[in-house]
Amino acid sequence: MPVVEVADLTDPRLADFTHRTDVDLRRGRRDAPLYIAESLLVLERALRAGHAPRAVLALGGSVGDVLAMLGPAGEHVPVFTGPGELLAELTGYVLHRGVVASLERPPLPDPAALVADARRVVVLEDVVDPTNVGAIFRSVAGIGADAVLVTERCADPFYRRAIRVSMGTVLQVPWTRVPGWPELRPMLAGAGYEIAAMALTPQAVALRDYAARVPGRVALVFGTEGAGLTEAALAAADVHVQIPMRHGIDSLNVAAAAAVAMYALAD
């Protein structure tokens, strides 16, 4: 595989790593052909998941590790290297982790197929902060859920910050985008799921009480950071669940709430 010393930031082969690409990816463009992965750990998890690398930026000390990780299958993948300041000028951020790779974005699975063999599903409705999305995926992988469903306005789980915060688990946890509640509720109900909305409503039951009678299949629904769940989500739910708070605090950050709820419902 070629190792290329970066000398000209206008080299068209570097287009995957430019500022413009990062802005487009943050907005979650569905037609974006690629995603960006940072660090050797995340690159390794992406390769293990079968995702095809397009190009790699590597600081000098990381080049050998990248070449070894790509192996013979990566003989046509260019590995660009150069001073950290120059690569930061190209990407718009400092390569603290030594490696940034672009990879082909894989097709998303069919939602019905994804939930067919699962028991615990997390639904993210319009969670717009990629840091929260990444943290939730990490909890899904570490604490336990079988799949994640994200709505159309939810931050892109393949955005680089979401991947980084998730420690690459976004590349391991099965997930897909889903339509609105008129389609999503019958799909989940038809597959035998109870839809549990995490919400501060008068009828919400305490998480501990819900965990004592939790059914076999549950779809846990979490809403956006500010307003919480939409009226459509609340109406679609079979039950509303809340985490009781103390000292005048009404709720946790959505990523923290997701971790607590998954732990409470874990087998």
Secondary structure as GFF3:
##gff-version 3
##sequence-region A 1 267
A	DSSP	beta_strand	3	5	.	.	.	ID=ss1
A	DSSP	three_ten_helix	12	17	.	.	.	ID=ss2
A	DSSP	alpha_helix	19	26	.	.	.	ID=ss3
A	DSSP	beta_strand	34	38	.	.	.	ID=ss4
A	DSSP	alpha_helix	40	48	.	.	.	ID=ss5
A	DSSP	beta_strand	53	58	.	.	.	ID=ss6
A	DSSP	three_ten_helix	60	62	.	.	.	ID=ss7
A	DSSP	alpha_helix	63	70	.	.	.	ID=ss8
A	DSSP	three_ten_helix	72	74	.	.	.	ID=ss9
A	DSSP	beta_strand	79	81	.	.	.	ID=ss10
A	DSSP	alpha_helix	84	91	.	.	.	ID=ss11
A	DSSP	beta_strand	99	104	.	.	.	ID=ss12
A	DSSP	alpha_helix	111	116	.	.	.	ID=ss13
A	DSSP	beta_strand	120	124	.	.	.	ID=ss14
A	DSSP	alpha_helix	130	139	.	.	.	ID=ss15
A	DSSP	pi_helix	140	144	.	.	.	ID=ss16
A	DSSP	beta_strand	147	150	.	.	.	ID=ss17
A	DSSP	alpha_helix	160	165	.	.	.	ID=ss18
A	DSSP	three_ten_helix	169	171	.	.	.	ID=ss19
A	DSSP	beta_strand	175	177	.	.	.	ID=ss20
A	DSSP	alpha_helix	181	190	.	.	.	ID=ss21
A	DSSP	beta_strand	194	198	.	.	.	ID=ss22
A	DSSP	beta_strand	205	206	.	.	.	ID=ss23
A	DSSP	alpha_helix	207	212	.	.	.	ID=ss24
A	DSSP	beta_strand	218	222	.	.	.	ID=ss25
A	DSSP	alpha_helix	231	236	.	.	.	ID=ss26
A	DSSP	beta_strand	239	242	.	.	.	ID=ss27
A	DSSP	alpha_helix	254	265	.	.	.	ID=ss28
###
